[in-house]
Amino acid sequence: MSEGGQVVDLKFAAAQGESTEVCFEPVGTTFSLRDGEAVFLRTAIANVASLEIVSWPNGIGVWVPYPGDYAIIDSKGIEIDRL
């Protein structure tokens, strides 16, 4: 991640009792979440203004500038993928 720069974890979650898919583009990495489950996008704070987040019924699309330095983190803080 960014050398010495500050990072942020952006949370994407399914509502309680609901399910949703979170898709990270342009690579198409997708996570199916349900009932309050969440994933986090860890990136440098400087990248946040360049993200495009789109929601639709039962889905969230997260477009990141690519290539870049992004990590997908689970709710326990474990890195589960890199973009």
Phi and psi in degrees as a GROMACS rama.xvg file:
@    title "Ramachandran Plot"
@    xaxis  label "Phi"
@    yaxis  label "Psi"
@TYPE xy
-46.0281  126.081  SER-2
-65.6126  109.458  GLU-3
73.3649  -8.46456  GLY-4
-81.5426  161.044  GLY-5
-80.2773  144.081  GLN-6
-117.761  160.807  VAL-7
-135.245  147.356  VAL-8
-108.667  114.643  ASP-9
-94.8299  127.425  LEU-10
-93.9202  134.038  LYS-11
-126.251  121.44  PHE-12
-138.431  154.67  ALA-13
-84.7702  143.343  ALA-14
-67.7082  156.015  ALA-15
-56.9769  130.752  GLN-16
78.8521  3.39261  GLY-17
-122.376  169.366  GLU-18
-126.454  154.988  SER-19
-155.726  161.359  THR-20
-115.548  137.077  GLU-21
-113.069  120.928  VAL-22
-116.572  126.369  CYS-23
-101.003  115.862  PHE-24
-107.693  154.578  GLU-25
-91.591  5.39913  PRO-26
-85.2972  -19.3739  VAL-27
84.9738  14.3682  GLY-28
-65.1305  124.002  THR-29
-126.772  139.662  THR-30
-124.583  132.407  PHE-31
-95.6899  122.497  SER-32
-119.424  153.278  LEU-33
-149.086  154.076  ARG-34
47.1551  54.6657  ASP-35
87.8518  -3.35357  GLY-36
-63.3855  154.276  GLU-37
-144.861  154.217  ALA-38
-127.609  159.732  VAL-39
-126.244  142.165  PHE-40
-101.372  116.98  LEU-41
-99.234  124.326  ARG-42
-153.06  166.411  THR-43
-65.6103  142.909  ALA-44
-55.9808  -34.1861  ILE-45
-61.8389  -21.3978  ALA-46
-84.4412  -16.643  ASN-47
-58.3012  -40.0998  VAL-48
-67.0243  -17.868  ALA-49
-92.7099  -5.45142  SER-50
-78.4229  146.354  LEU-51
-120.387  121.54  GLU-52
-118.296  124.265  ILE-53
-124.624  135.155  VAL-54
-119.299  151.996  SER-55
-148.137  170.829  TRP-56
-54.9408  122.982  PRO-57
64.3253  27.2036  ASN-58
-160.166  152.703  GLY-59
-135.559  126.86  ILE-60
-107.604  129.163  GLY-61
-120.345  110.738  VAL-62
-97.4496  123.041  TRP-63
-112.85  146.047  VAL-64
-61.0982  132  PRO-65
-127.647  136.307  TYR-66
-77.3198  163.638  PRO-67
-164.922  -171.438  GLY-68
-119.299  94.6103  ASP-69
-132.977  141.346  TYR-70
-124.792  141.743  ALA-71
-100.313  126.722  ILE-72
-118.473  140.011  ILE-73
-86.1168  179.383  ASP-74
-68.2608  -12.1517  SER-75
-94.5013  1.19274  LYS-76
86.6355  11.8332  GLY-77
-93.2525  131.171  ILE-78
-69.2976  125.545  GLU-79
-112.952  -12.2625  ILE-80
-166.855  161.018  ASP-81
-127.446  143.827  ARG-82
